[in-house]
Amino acid sequence: MIEFRPMTRNIGAEVTGVDLRKPLSEDEVHTIRQGWLEHLVLFFRDQPIDDDEHARFALRFGTLNIPAFNKDQSSPIHRLDQVDPKGEGGDEWHSDNTFEPEPPMGSLLRCLRLPSVGGDTMWANAYMAYETLSPPIQRLCDELTAVHDITNSMKKAISKGHKYDLATMQAKWPPYERPVVSVHPETGRRSLFVNRSSTTRLVGLSDRENEALLPYLVDHIRSPEFQVRLNWRPGTLAFWDNRSTQHYAVADYTERRVMHRVTIAAFDEHRS
């Protein structure tokens, strides 16, 4: 029987009673989905699955997305093989690819290899980030939109030696404007949807107003009571809701760390 063990009061749960190497029943998919919506990020331990099984599991929850940063645009598997990750962008609080017109609904990250110490990942509850703002600030944010842009993330990747052409990526992914407060299409809850990685400006505010408000909003997610921290092991898979969380990859290692990720573009109601 599938069970969920909460990791904190506000976000995260470890899942037991499921073997991801085996096809899941419709009831199992429904149970996992409801736990995912409730806990925002799920952790599956001791799952020795391969890339095909990883993608197959993701497909039970939606259509697959191939991220802009994926160098192999024919594969849904995004390979993260890092030794010196500091400054590459994962070590900032962010939701994945919010510069896209339709950011991923969710991500599934699997651990293959770890450094001897370090390499944890943290997630934060973006519902709480909105709900703990004072009512006047909530009302202001409800009316605002923000610009999300690939440029900052791309410049960081290029500075770390990744072979991207900035102009080509900017042309493919031009700046996109979206609400500062997102309403979750399944739960109806509101979340704060700005992040340090991609959000560059609050629309309609002066430079000075942006300098005051935007840093506060993107830093608000760092409150410890919003967060859960995962100490990875090979065979661990994390499945998070990109619409209601942000995450942070702790860049505290200098040995090889290998992770594979699949992202889900949109919920397909016919799959579960």
C-alpha positions, 0 to 999 in steps of 0.5 A: 500500500502506498503511504506518505511520510511527511518530512516537514509540517509544510512541504515534502513527503517520503513515499513507501509501498511502490516499485517504480520499475513496475507499471503502475495501476490507475489507482496507484497513479491517482494516489501518488498524484493526490499526495503530490498535490498535498505535499508538493514534493515527493521523495522515492527512495531505493528506486534502481530505475533506468532512463526508460522507466524514469520517462515512463513514470513521468508519462503517467502524469502528463506530457513530457517537456524538453527543456531549453537547456537540454543539449539533446533536444531529441531526448526528454532526459536532461543529464546534470553531470557536475563537479563545480556547480557554484554559480551555474544557477541551480544554487539560486531559488527558482522554479524551472524555466519560468521564461517559457510561455508554459513553464513545466508543470513538474519535474522528476529528478533522479540521483545516479552518483554523489560526491562523498559529502554534500550535494543536497537539494532544498524545496520551498512552499510557494503557497506559504510564500504568498500566504504569509505576506501581509494583506496589503502586499498580497493585494499589490502582488495580485495586480502585478505582472513580471518579466521572466527572461532566459538571459541571466541563466544563459549567461551563467551557463556560458560563463561556466563553459557550457557551449550555448549561443546567447543570441540564438537562445534569446531569439528562441525564448524571448522575455515573457510576462506573467502574473506575480501571483499564480493560481494553481489550476488544480488546487485553486491556491495562490502562490508567489511566482517570481524567482531570482533566476529568471524574474527581471522586472515588475511591470509598471513600477519605476526602477526605484520601486523595482529595486525595493520590492522585487528583491524582497519578493524573490528572497521571501521564499528563503524562510526556513519554515517554508522549506524541506531539505533532501539528502540524496542517495543513489536510487532516490527520485524527487518529484515536485510541483513546479507551479507551487514550489521553488528549489535550490541545489546546494553547491557545496561539493567539488566531486562528481555529482550525476543526476537525470531529470525529466520535466512534465509539460502539462497535465493530461487528464487521460493519463490518470 
